[in-house]
Amino acid sequence: MRFEGVEEVWMKLVDVDLRVTGWEKDYVELNPGTERAIKLDFKDGELRVDYKAIWKLKKALKRDRTLEPLELRVPQNLPVSVGMKRGRVYAERVRFKSLAPGECTAELRECIIGELISVASTVKGSVNVLEKASAMVLAGTASLRFERVEGSFDGTAMSGMLEICIPEDGDVSLNVEQNGGVVSLEGVEDGLFEDGKHPLRLVAHNGGVVKVKVCGSDDHDL
């Protein structure tokens, strides 16, 4: 499926294996595993996608319940919002306006993040903070390696773990709060990340863990 003139993509997914890639072309390409399980609404530049695993449309034994594949290719700077319940996400060079995985695994590569809300999920990979961004972890883990930091970032761990890896030359001002949770700093020496241009605020609430480390050459698989 090819869509031209798309200005923003919104996705609501259940039991889906999503692979989304940013490319140089100026149109959106959507390839579902089956068109029977997909609902589309394209109006005023917004493409809305509602996609559920095909087994939800019929009675299926638990052993027969599999993730429905979905491929999405978008222009690299096109804002994408994804809300997913159960499933997998692999994203590369994608600008996420919003990413909300619930009971999922997500791997990000060179993605721009806006708002990340992770519920009982495992999220990892490399990201860029180019404007105002935030991440909230409600159970599960989120391990993010910052490649570029050119905006502000607020991170919160409620009952899960948020791990942030910052480049040693990152122009950030780090503020970490221990609000009943656990804070761990690795390689963050006194004076490092104190007077940077871009504020980075991390909070560990009761039951939450915040880990901050300095990125090294061996952290690319974070």
C-alpha positions as CSV (number, residue, x, y, z in Angstrom):
1,M,0.0,0.0,0.0
2,R,1.4,3.4,-1.0
3,F,0.3,6.7,0.4
4,E,1.3,10.1,-0.8
5,G,0.9,13.5,0.9
6,V,1.1,11.9,4.4
7,E,2.1,14.4,7.1
8,E,1.7,12.2,10.2
9,V,1.2,8.5,11.0
10,W,-0.8,7.2,14.0
11,M,-0.9,3.4,14.8
12,K,-2.9,1.4,17.2
13,L,-1.6,-2.2,17.2
14,V,-2.4,-5.4,19.1
15,D,-0.3,-8.6,18.9
16,V,1.8,-7.2,16.0
17,D,5.4,-7.7,14.9
18,L,6.1,-4.1,13.5
19,R,9.2,-3.2,11.5
20,V,9.3,0.5,10.7
21,T,12.1,2.2,8.7
22,G,12.8,5.8,7.7
23,W,13.8,6.2,4.1
24,E,14.7,8.9,1.6
25,K,11.5,8.6,-0.4
26,D,8.7,11.1,0.1
27,Y,5.8,8.7,0.4
28,V,4.6,6.1,2.9
29,E,4.6,2.4,2.2
30,L,2.5,0.0,4.3
31,N,2.7,-3.8,4.0
32,P,0.4,-5.8,6.3
33,G,0.6,-9.5,6.6
34,T,-3.0,-9.6,5.8
35,E,-5.5,-6.9,4.8
36,R,-8.3,-8.6,6.7
37,A,-7.0,-7.4,10.0
38,I,-6.3,-3.8,9.1
39,K,-8.4,-0.6,9.3
40,L,-7.2,2.6,7.6
41,D,-8.3,6.2,7.8
42,F,-6.4,8.7,5.6
43,K,-7.7,12.3,5.9
44,D,-6.1,15.8,6.0
45,G,-2.6,14.4,5.8
46,E,-3.1,12.0,8.8
47,L,-2.8,8.2,8.2
48,R,-4.4,6.2,11.0
49,V,-3.7,2.5,11.2
50,D,-5.6,0.1,13.4
51,Y,-4.2,-3.5,13.1
52,K,-4.8,-6.6,15.2
53,A,-3.6,-10.1,14.8
54,I,-5.8,-12.2,12.5
55,W,-6.5,-14.8,15.1
56,K,-8.5,-12.1,17.0
57,L,-11.1,-12.2,14.3
58,K,-11.9,-15.9,14.9
59,K,-11.7,-18.5,17.7
60,A,-8.1,-19.7,18.1
61,L,-6.3,-21.9,20.5
62,K,-3.6,-20.3,22.6
63,R,-0.9,-22.2,20.8
64,D,-2.1,-20.8,17.5
65,R,-1.8,-17.2,18.5
66,T,1.1,-15.6,16.7
67,L,2.2,-12.0,16.0
68,E,0.9,-10.4,12.8
69,P,3.7,-9.0,10.7
70,L,3.5,-5.3,9.6
71,E,6.1,-3.3,7.6
72,L,6.0,0.5,7.5
73,R,8.4,2.8,5.6
74,V,8.2,6.5,6.1
75,P,10.1,9.6,5.1
76,Q,12.8,10.0,7.8
77,N,11.4,13.2,9.4
78,L,7.8,12.2,9.3
79,P,6.3,12.1,12.8
80,V,5.1,8.6,13.8
81,S,3.0,7.7,16.9
82,V,2.6,4.0,17.9
83,G,0.5,2.5,20.7
84,M,1.0,-1.2,20.9
85,K,-0.3,-3.9,23.2
86,R,1.8,-7.1,23.1
87,G,4.2,-7.5,20.2
88,R,7.6,-6.5,18.9
89,V,8.9,-3.3,17.4
90,Y,12.1,-2.8,15.3
91,A,12.6,0.8,14.2
92,E,15.4,2.4,12.3
93,R,15.9,6.1,11.5
94,V,12.3,6.9,12.6
95,R,11.0,10.1,14.2
96,F,8.7,9.0,17.0
97,K,6.3,11.7,18.1
98,S,5.0,9.1,20.6
99,L,5.9,5.5,21.3
100,A,3.8,3.6,23.9
101,P,4.6,-0.2,24.1
102,G,2.7,-2.3,26.6
103,E,4.0,-5.9,27.2
104,C,6.3,-5.5,24.2
105,T,9.9,-5.6,23.2
106,A,11.2,-2.7,21.2
107,E,14.6,-2.2,19.5
108,L,15.5,1.3,18.2
109,R,18.3,2.3,16.0
110,E,19.1,6.0,15.3
111,C,15.6,7.0,16.1
112,I,14.4,10.5,17.2
113,I,12.2,10.3,20.3
114,G,9.5,12.6,21.5
115,E,7.4,10.8,24.2
116,L,8.2,7.3,25.3
117,I,5.8,5.5,27.7
118,S,6.8,2.0,28.4
119,V,4.6,-0.4,30.4
120,A,5.9,-3.8,31.4
121,S,8.1,-3.8,28.3
122,T,11.8,-4.1,27.2
123,V,13.0,-1.1,25.2
124,K,16.6,-0.7,24.0
125,G,18.7,1.0,21.4
126,S,20.2,4.3,20.1
127,V,18.2,7.5,20.0
128,N,18.5,11.2,19.3
129,V,17.0,14.0,21.4
130,L,16.5,16.9,19.0
131,E,13.7,18.8,20.7
132,K,11.8,18.3,24.0
133,A,11.6,14.6,24.8
134,S,10.6,12.4,27.7
135,A,10.5,8.8,28.8
136,M,8.5,7.1,31.5
137,V,9.0,3.4,32.5
138,L,6.2,1.7,34.3
139,A,7.7,-1.7,35.0
140,G,10.1,-3.4,32.6
141,T,13.3,-1.8,31.4
142,A,14.3,1.0,29.0
143,S,18.0,1.2,28.0
144,L,18.7,4.1,25.7
145,R,22.0,5.2,24.3
146,F,22.0,8.9,23.4
147,E,23.7,9.6,20.1
148,R,22.8,13.3,19.7
149,V,21.4,15.5,22.4
150,E,20.1,18.9,21.1
151,G,17.1,19.3,23.3
152,S,15.8,18.7,26.8
153,F,14.9,15.3,28.2
154,D,12.8,14.2,31.2
155,G,13.1,10.6,32.3
156,T,11.1,8.8,35.0
157,A,11.3,5.3,36.4
158,M,8.2,4.3,38.4
159,S,8.5,0.6,39.1
160,G,11.0,-0.3,36.4
161,M,14.5,0.6,35.3
162,L,15.6,3.5,33.1
163,E,19.2,3.3,31.9
164,I,20.6,6.2,30.0
165,C,24.0,6.3,28.3
166,I,25.4,9.8,27.5
167,P,28.3,10.6,25.2
168,E,31.2,12.0,27.2
169,D,31.2,15.1,25.1
170,G,27.4,15.5,25.4
171,D,26.4,19.2,26.0
172,V,24.0,18.4,28.8
173,S,23.2,19.5,32.3
174,L,22.3,16.4,34.4
175,N,19.9,16.5,37.3
176,V,19.1,13.2,39.0
177,E,16.6,12.9,41.7
178,Q,16.2,9.9,44.1
179,N,12.5,10.1,45.1
180,G,12.3,6.8,47.0
181,G,13.9,4.9,44.2
182,V,17.5,3.8,43.4
183,V,20.0,5.9,41.4
184,S,23.3,4.6,40.0
185,L,26.0,6.7,38.3
186,E,28.7,5.0,36.4
187,G,31.7,7.0,35.1
188,V,30.0,10.3,35.8
189,E,32.8,12.2,37.5
190,D,32.4,15.5,39.4
191,G,32.0,18.4,37.0
192,L,30.9,16.2,34.1
193,F,27.4,17.1,32.7
194,E,27.0,20.1,35.1
195,D,26.9,23.1,32.9
196,G,25.7,21.8,29.5
197,K,23.2,23.6,27.3
198,H,20.6,20.9,27.3
199,P,18.8,19.9,30.6
200,L,18.6,16.2,31.4
201,R,16.4,15.4,34.3
202,L,16.0,11.9,35.6
203,V,13.8,10.8,38.6
204,A,13.7,7.4,40.3
205,H,10.4,7.0,42.2
206,N,9.7,4.4,44.8
207,G,10.3,1.0,43.2
208,G,12.1,2.6,40.2
209,V,15.8,2.4,39.2
210,V,17.7,5.0,37.2
211,K,21.1,4.2,35.9
212,V,23.3,6.8,34.1
213,K,26.6,5.9,32.4
214,V,29.0,7.4,30.1
215,C,28.9,5.9,26.6
216,G,32.0,4.1,25.4
217,S,33.0,2.3,22.2
218,D,31.6,-1.0,23.7
219,D,28.1,0.4,24.3
220,H,26.7,0.2,20.7
221,D,24.6,-2.8,21.5
222,L,22.9,-1.2,24.5
